[in-house]
Amino acid sequence: MNTLNKTLLALLTVSALAPSIAQAQSGSRLCGYVAIETPTKIGLLYEARDDDSNYHYQCDQAIEKTSKSIQNNPQLKAMKWNLIKRFKCEEVGNMGFVNKGQSPDICDSMEAHNAYKVMKQGTANATYQKQ
């Protein structure tokens, strides 16, 4: 297991905040961080549902845990990260995570109430790894 994967294991606890699983649909929002000024785009993201009663808490917790993981890892800390706080899935997709002609709704490849590492390099399709 590489250093990045070890660091991202901390995101697993975010998934426990809302254990039910739902496919991405209207009302999904993303919280976390993205590094998009590198050849490989990286998203450390949690998909929340804006109709959940604890929606704001879920996002805040995901952001806090991700921030700590980034700060505690020299490799991640050296990268430039952009805060994603309750962004629509399409907004994040359009930050370089989809190819021209693909749907920008990256939540279609995710499940709500889960943390993901999303990576995209060049013209290859993005990969989604549930954390």
C-alpha positions in Angstrom: 0.0 0.0 0.0 1.5 3.3 -1.0 1.8 6.4 1.2 -1.2 8.1 -0.6 -3.5 5.2 0.1 -2.4 4.9 3.7 -3.1 8.6 4.2 -6.5 8.3 2.6 -7.5 5.5 4.9 -8.4 8.2 7.4 -11.3 9.0 5.1 -12.9 5.7 5.9 -14.3 7.0 9.1 -16.3 9.6 7.2 -18.2 6.8 5.5 -19.5 5.7 8.9 -21.3 9.0 9.4 -24.1 7.9 7.0 -24.0 4.1 6.5 -26.9 3.9 4.0 -25.8 3.6 0.3 -27.6 5.4 -2.5 -26.6 5.9 -6.1 -25.8 9.4 -7.1 -28.8 11.4 -8.0 -30.1 14.9 -7.9 -29.2 16.5 -4.6 -25.7 15.1 -4.3 -22.9 17.5 -3.3 -19.2 17.0 -2.9 -17.0 18.0 0.0 -13.2 17.6 0.3 -10.2 18.8 -1.7 -8.9 18.6 -5.2 -5.4 19.0 -6.7 -6.0 20.1 -10.3 -2.8 22.0 -11.1 -0.8 18.8 -11.6 -0.6 16.4 -14.6 -2.6 13.9 -12.6 -5.8 15.5 -11.1 -6.6 14.1 -7.7 -9.9 14.5 -5.8 -10.2 13.5 -2.1 -14.0 13.7 -2.0 -17.0 12.7 0.0 -20.4 12.5 -1.6 -23.2 13.9 0.6 -26.9 14.2 0.1 -28.2 17.7 0.6 -31.6 16.4 1.9 -29.9 14.5 4.8 -30.6 16.1 8.2 -26.9 16.1 9.0 -25.7 17.1 5.6 -23.6 20.1 6.7 -22.0 18.0 9.5 -21.1 15.3 7.1 -19.4 17.8 4.8 -17.6 19.6 7.6 -16.3 16.3 9.0 -15.1 15.1 5.6 -13.3 18.4 5.0 -11.7 18.3 8.5 -10.5 14.7 8.1 -9.2 15.3 4.6 -7.4 18.4 5.6 -5.6 16.6 8.5 -4.6 13.8 6.2 -3.1 16.3 3.7 -1.3 18.2 6.4 0.2 15.1 8.0 1.6 13.8 4.7 4.6 15.7 3.2 3.9 14.4 -0.3 0.3 15.6 -0.2 1.1 18.8 1.7 3.5 19.8 -1.1 0.6 19.9 -3.6 -1.8 22.8 -4.1 -5.2 21.9 -2.9 -8.5 23.6 -3.6 -11.3 23.4 -1.0 -14.5 21.7 -2.3 -17.4 22.6 0.1 -20.9 21.5 -1.0 -20.1 21.8 -4.7 -22.4 20.2 -7.3 -21.0 17.1 -8.9 -20.9 18.7 -12.3 -18.8 21.6 -11.0 -16.1 19.3 -9.8 -16.3 17.1 -12.9 -15.6 20.2 -15.0 -12.4 20.9 -13.0 -10.6 18.4 -15.2 -12.0 15.1 -14.1 -13.9 14.3 -17.3 -12.9 14.1 -21.0 -14.6 16.2 -23.6 -18.0 14.8 -24.5 -18.4 12.9 -21.1 -21.0 13.8 -18.6 -19.5 16.1 -16.0 -21.6 14.5 -13.2 -18.8 12.5 -11.5 -21.3 11.4 -8.8 -22.7 8.9 -11.4 -19.5 6.9 -10.7 -19.8 7.2 -6.9 -22.2 6.2 -4.1 -23.6 8.7 -1.7 -22.3 8.7 1.9 -18.8 7.5 0.9 -15.4 9.0 0.6 -13.5 8.5 -2.7 -10.1 9.1 -4.2 -10.7 10.3 -7.8 -7.7 10.4 -10.1 -7.4 11.5 -13.8 -4.3 11.6 -15.9 -4.3 13.0 -19.4 -7.0 11.7 -21.7 -7.5 8.5 -19.7 -10.9 8.1 -17.9 -10.9 9.0 -14.2 -10.6 6.3 -11.7 -12.8 6.1 -8.6 -11.5 4.4 -5.5 -13.9 4.1 -2.6 -12.0 4.8 0.6 
